[in-house]
Amino acid sequence: MSIRWRKDGRMLCAAMTEPEENDTYIDDRLHYQLSVISRTILADVNHETNGLWHWVHNDFLRVEAEHAVIARLEKACTPSTSPLVSI
């Protein structure tokens, strides 16, 4: 998945946005390096609707994203739905 890095600093999913003047295009390979290998960018909690990516060094956004992931995991593993719990 490619990213458009806007002049205002936002990083947006290229598939969800139209190009604008002065965008810097981050191709699939560099996006993979930044998100998976070096873990320097992180998808926004609402990425599926807003297409945003954030730098991990922004501690507030990192903590917010980590909390959202934990909440989703907890919701997915409630006792009534977890295959690990037998009643």
Secondary structure, 3 states (H helix, E strand, C coil): CCEEECCCCCEEEHHHCCCCCCCEEECHHHHHHHHHHCCCEEECCCHHHHCEEEECCCHHHHHHHHHHHHHHHHHHCCCCCCCCCCC
